[in-house]
Amino acid sequence: MINKRLLIKHLLAHNDENSFYDKKRKIDISHKEGKAKFLKHICALSNSNPKNNSYIVIGVEDADNTIVGVDFFDDSKIQNLINAYLTNPPIVQYENIPFPHLTDSKVVGLVTIRPTGKLTALRKNIWKYYGGSVFFRDGSMSMPKIFDIEIKDINSSIVAAIENNAQNNIEHTLDGVFHFMKNRQDFNARYKVFKEYFVVCWAGLKKEIKDETFYSRVDIELINEQVRLFFSSLDEVSITYDNDSFKIVEYVNLGFQNRDKYYKLEETLIKFEDNAQYHIDTKLLFEPPQYDKKVLHHVYNANNALLVKLKKGLSLTEHEKRDLRNLPVTYLICYFNLFHEAKDKFNEAKYYLRNYSDEMYHLYQEAARILRKVKYS
């Protein structure tokens, strides 16, 4: 089993960007340009390495390889995006890798690209790239090329050596468990060993509601691979497990007018096998809440007025500041109730909420995560 933190260190230490490895300060697939560039790199790395894995490391300064991290990116549906836009799509996995020197909410993103051995191309137009375009790596660049020769396999031995040097061992596992339990001791930190091999650690603020146990400020890590499976400071989560599996059910607060109301969003089931393998299955459980249209019209117009004030840089009253905290989620509720323009307003608010305060931007990110999961499902 590969320790993903070690793998990232080996990639950064021993390789410049090349035909099997790329690094980014950040990516943003919330808009057409960012989505198109991400797909271009996936396509190029898959075509340039038809017989071995390729990697993109996200959260690293390009000039000196300083690990600065990015926000936790909870998107189990990224494969759906790949399948929608690429022919012969590779298997793509995005993982969040915690590093000790980063703050709790920051991780390094690791994208693993497993090719199918077939030529990958854009299925349809996106941004300035045309459907049918084929990309390859030319040094550290992803470039469009005409495919007229067989690609030679020159990287398999190099990638295999890097992956072998990143294999986990008992020392790394124990260090990871001790570090987690120490850092999360104020949040009911726990661990469980599955199949005498896998170790899952989790922590969160625990509360009992009608004989059910829920957690908030949840952090869940698969220690063997140093992968953060879940992280959220807002959502409510239920956790159940047996000897073979670990299940997470995520709830999101989509109440408004200062009322909390939680809805199931997604179920994640981790199944551990006897052959030292595991599988993660996700299932969307979300059913959008429906509210009275007259009430929503009032909320929607109030949101738009707040957004105008933010654009103009006008000061807000205390009441408006309280309403601003609810702006991302209420725009989301309006969109789920067929206020189609609410999605555009939601996206427009991103820039102004980010400039207003870290707290407001964090609330926006949490709402955006819900929208992304629902969209790609």
N, C-alpha and C positions, 0 to 999 in steps of 0.2 A: 504494500500500500504506500502510495506516494504522499509524503509530507509536503503539502502545497507551499508552505512558507519557505521550506528549504529549496523547493523547485524555483520559486521566484528569486531567491538569493543567488542560486546558480546561474539562472538566466541573466540576471543583472551583472554578475561578477565576471562571467566568462564570454559574453557575447555582445557585440554591437547589434543593432537592428539588422536583420538579414531575411533570408527567404523562409525561415520557419519561426521567426520571433519578431514581434513589434511591441513598442511601448508607447503609452499615451499619458498625457497629464490628466485628461478626462475625456469622456465621450458623452454625447447627449443625443439620444434617439427619440426625443420628444418632438422633433421637427424634421421636415423633409431633408434638409441638407445634412444634418447629423446622422440621420438614419441611412442616407445614401452612402456617405463616407464609411460608415461602419460596415455596411453590406459589401462595399468595394473591397475592404481589407479582408473580410471573411472569404470572399470569392478568390482573391489573389493568393492568400495563404493556403487555401484548400487546393488550388490548382498547382501551386509550386511545390507542394509536398503530398503527392498522391498516395504515399505509403507510410506516412508517419504523422504524429500529432504536430500541430502548430499552436503557438501561444500568443496572446496579446496581454500585456501587463498594464494595468490602468491605475494611475495614482502616483506616477513617477516623473520627476523633472527630467526633461530630455537632455539637458546640458551635462549634469553630473550624477544622474541616477539616484538623486535624493528621494527617499520614500516619503511622500507627503500625504498620501491617502486620498480617498474619495468617500462620499457618503455611501452608507450601506445601500445596495441596490437589490431589492427583493423582487426579482422578476423571473419566475419559473416558466413564463410563457415566451421567452425570447426565441425558442425554437420555432414557435408558430410564425414569428416575424420572418425568420430565415426561410422557412418553407413557403411563405407567401410570395417572396420576391426572388428566389433563386431556383433554377432548375438543377437537378442532381445536388440538392443541398447537403452539406456536411452535417454531422452531428455537432452541435455547438452547446457548450456548457459554460455558464457564467457563475463563478463562485466568489464569495466574499472572504478574504483572508485577513484575520486580525494580526497586527504586529504590536509588540509590547509598548513601543514608544508612542503609538498613536492614541488619540482620545477614543473613548468608548464608541462613539458614533462613526468613527473613521476606520476604513479597511483598505486593503489593496484589492482591486478587482482582477480576477484571473479568468480569461476567456480561453477555453481549450477547444480546438477545432480538430475534429476527427473526420478525415475525408472518406468518401465512398470509393475512390479510385476512378470515378468518372469525371468528365469535364463539367465544371460548375460555371453557370452563366446567369446574368440577370434575366429574370422571367418577363419583366415589364419595365416601362420607363419609371424612373424616379429621379427627381431633381434634374441635373443636367446629363445624367447617364441614360443611355437608350437600352430598351429591352433587347436582349441578345448579345450585349457586350460581355466580353471575357477579359478577366484581369489576371495578371501574374505579378510576382514580386521581381523587381529589378533592383537588387541590392536592398536598400531600406525603403524603397518606394513601391507602391501598388500601381501598376501601369496597365492600360488596355493594350492587348496584343492580339495578333492573328494566330490562331492555333494551327500550326502546320507541321510541327515536329513532335516527336515523343519526348516528354519531359523525363530527364534522367533523375534517378533516385540518388541524390548526393548527401542527403541529410539524415537518413535513418540511423546510421551508426552514431552520429553526433547526438541526436535526440535521445537515443537509447542510453547513451552514457550519462547524459544529464539527468534523465529520469531515474536511472539506477543509483546515482549518487544522492538522490533526494528521497530514497526509501526511508520509511519510518522505522524507529526502533523503540525499545522499552524505555530508554532514557528520555527520548523526546516526548513519549506519551505521558510519563510520570511528571515531567516538568510542566507539560501543558495542563494536567489536572491540578497540580499544586498551585500554579499561577491563577487558574480560573477560580478555584475555591477561595484563595486568599483575596483576590480583587473583588469578588462578588459576595463576600460573607454577610454583608448587610441586606442582601436580597434573597435570602433563603437558598443559597447555592446547594445544589445536589448533583450527584453523578450516578450513573448506572453502567455496568458492564454487560454487553450483549454478546452471546456466543463465545465467551471467554477471550474476546479479541477486540471488539469495538467499545469505545468509551464515549458516552454522550454526557455532557455537562449542561446544566441549565440553571437559571436563576430568574427571579422576578418577585414583585411584591404580591404576596398571597392574600386572597380574601375568599370567604365562603358565602355563597348566595344560594339559598334553598337547597342545601345538601350538595351543591356543586362547587368545585374549586376553580378559581380563575386567577390568572396572573397578569400584572401589568409591568411595564419597564422590563420586558422579557429579553433575555439573551440566551441563545442555545447554540452550542458548538459541538461538532464532531471532532474530538480531540485527535484521533489518529491521523486525520488529514489536515488538521489545523484550519478547518473550514467553519465559518460562522453560518449556521443554517437559518437563524432568525434573529432579528433585532428590531425592537420598536419601543419607543417611550410612551406611546399613546394607546395602542390597541389592547384589548383584552384577549387573553389566550387561554384555552383549556389544554391540558396536557394529560394524556393517558398512555400507558405502556404495559407490555407483558414481556415474556422472555424472548420474544421474536421480533417485536416491533415497537416503534415509538411514534405516537400520533399527536399532531398539533392541529387544533382548530382555531382559526383566527377570526375574531369578531371586530367589527368596526363601528364606531359611534357615528350614526347618521341622524341623530336627533337635532332639532333646532328650536329656537325661541327658548334657549337656556334649559332645554330638557335633554337628558341623556337617553338614547335609545340604541341598543346594539343589535347588529345583524351579522349573521354568519357570512364570512367572506370566502374562506378557502380552507380546505383540509389537506394537510401534508402527512403522508404516511411513509415512514422509513422502515423497510423490511430488511432484516439481517439474516443472511444465509449461513449454512454450516461450512461452506467452502470459502469463507473469508471474503465474501462479496456482499454488497448491499444495493438496494434499489430504492429510489425516492419517487413516489407517485403523488401527484397533486390533483385535486378535484375542486373545481369552483362550485361553491354552495350559494353564491350570492343571488338574491332576488331583490331588485331595487324597491325601496319603500315608495309608496304612493301617498301623496298628500293632496289636500284641497287646493285646486288650481287658483282660486281667488287669493288664498293666503300666500301661495307661491309667487303670484304676480306682485304682491306687496313686497315680499322678501327680495325678489329679483330686481325690482326697481330701486329698492334701498341699497342693494349691493352696487348697482350701476352708479348711483349717486356717490357712494363711498369711493369707488374707483376713479371717478372724475376728480374728486378732491385730492386723491393720492397723486394723480397725474399733474395737477396744478401745484402740488406741494403745499396745500393749505393745511392748517392745523385742525385736529379732530377733537371733538368734545369727548368727555369720559364715556358717554353712552356710545358714541361712534367707535371708540377704541374697543369697547366690548363687542360691538357688532363686527368689527374688523377681524377678530379672532375666529368668528364663524363664517367669514366670507368664502374661504375655499370650499368648505364642506357644503354650504348652502348653494353655491353655484353648482356643485356636483349633484345635489339633490334635484335642483331645477333641471339639469340636463337629463337625469334619469326619468324625469317626468315630462319629457318631450319638449322642453324649452331648448331647442337645438342651438340657438345663439349663445346659450350659457357656456358651452364648451369654449367658444372663441373668447368670451369674456374671462373665463377661468385661465386660459393660456396667456391672455393679455396681462392679467394681474400678477403673473410670476415676477416680472422685472421689478414692479413697484413694491411688492411684498418683500422681496429680497433686499431691496434698499431701505425698507422701513425698519426692519429689525430681524435678528436671527430667529427669534421665536416665531414671528409671522411666516418667515420663509420655511421653517420646519413644519408648521401646520400645512402650508401649501404642498410641501413634498409628500406628506402623509396622504393627503387627498389625491395627489397625482398618482401615487402608487396604486390606489384603489382603481382609478380610471384606467391605468395601464393594464392591470390584471384583467379587468372586465373586457377591455377592448381586444386584447390578444387571445382571449378565450372564445 
